[in-house]
């Protein structure tokens, strides 16, 4: 038995109200992603200042905690990984906002689906990061 792949899921169509709600959602997602890009830029500037003045800053902390000297490279690598993941998450949110909105405005199903796919990935990755953060928080309680 052959299935029709052109059928929409459950034969649902987005009506006028649903489209307006999605447009409002994409506006907020775009706003949050732009604010997150600004936060990302500030994090990158702080990281670059840390690298530029790294010896002075690192020397101060190693006097307080001498065991930190061995973890300098690992700390820098951890910061780079954090910035990379944060950048990826923000780009996914921005892609969700722009592609979904463009797909609605131009009635392009492919753009709309790409935007929703980016949104799905954004929420999945955000949930994974939230669970990891929760586990670290719980670990620190005990």
N, C-alpha and C positions, 0 to 999 in steps of 0.2 A: 504494500500500500504506500503510495507516494504522498509525502506531505508537501503542502504549499509553503515555501519559505518566505513568500511575499506577504503573508498574512501578518497583521499586527498582533502583538501579544494580547490575548484574551479579547480581541476585537475592540480594544479601547481606542478612543480618539481623544486628543486634548481639546477641550472646549475653550471658550473665551475666558472664563474665570480661571481655569487651570493654566492657560497661557499667561495670564496676568500674574498669577502667583509665581510661576516659574521665572517670569521677567523680574519680579521683585526679588526673588531669591538670587538671581544672577547679579542684580545690582549690589546686594549686600555681600555676596561672595567676592565680587570685584573690589568692593571697598575694603573688606578684610584682607584680601590678598595684597592690595596696594599698601595698606598699613603694615602688613607683614614684610613686604619688600623693604620698606623704610627701616623696620626693626632689623632686618637682615643686613642692610647697609651699615647700620650702627654697630652691629656685632662684628662685621668685617673690619670696620675702622678700629674698633677696640682691639681686635685680634692683631691687626697690623701695627698698632701702637705698642701692643705687648711684644710683638716680635722685634720692633725697632728698639725698644727700651728693655728688652728681655733680660739682659744681664743685671741691670739695676733692680728690676722688679723681682726676678728670680733669686738674686742674692739676698734681698730682704726676707723673702719667704723661707729660704734655706737656712738663714740664721735662726728663724723661729722654729722651723721643723727640718732638722738636718737630713732626715731620710728622704726628703723630696728631691734631692739632687739627682738621684738615679731615675726619677720619673719624668724628667724634662721632655725628652723626645716623645714619650708615650702621651704626655699631656698635650703637646702640640698636635700629635696625630689624632687624639681624641677630639680636640677642638675642630680640626679639619673635617673629620667624619661628621660631627654635629652640624657644622655649617653646610656640608654637602646634603645631608638628609633634610635639614630645614629648608634649603633652597629647593630641593625636589618637591617637598610638600607644598610650598608656596606656589611653585610653578604649576603643579597639578590643580590647585584651587583656582588659579588665574585662568588656566585652560578650560576648566569647567565653566567658569563665568563667561568667558568670551565666546567659546564655541557653542555653548547652549544658547546663549542670547542671539548669536549670529544665525544659528539654525532655526530659531523661532522667527526671527525677522525675515529671513529669506525663504522660509518654508523648505529648507534643505534637511532632509531626514538624516543624511550621512553626517553633516556637521553636528546636528542635534545629538545623534548617537555617540559621536566622538566626545562631545562635551559631557554627556552623562557617564560615559566610560571613565573619563578623567575624574569626575566627581566620585564615582564608585571607588576608584583607586585611592583618591584622597581620603575618603572616609575610612577605608580599610586600613591604610597606613596610619592614619591618626588614631584609630582604635588600638592598633598594635603598639604604637608608641605610648598611648595612655596606659595600657595594661602593663607595659614594661616600667613606666614611671610609678604606677601603683604598687607593683611588686617591690621596687626599690624602696618606696616609702614604708611599706609593711615590714620589709627586712630591717629597716632602721628602727622600728618600734620595738623589736625584740632583741 
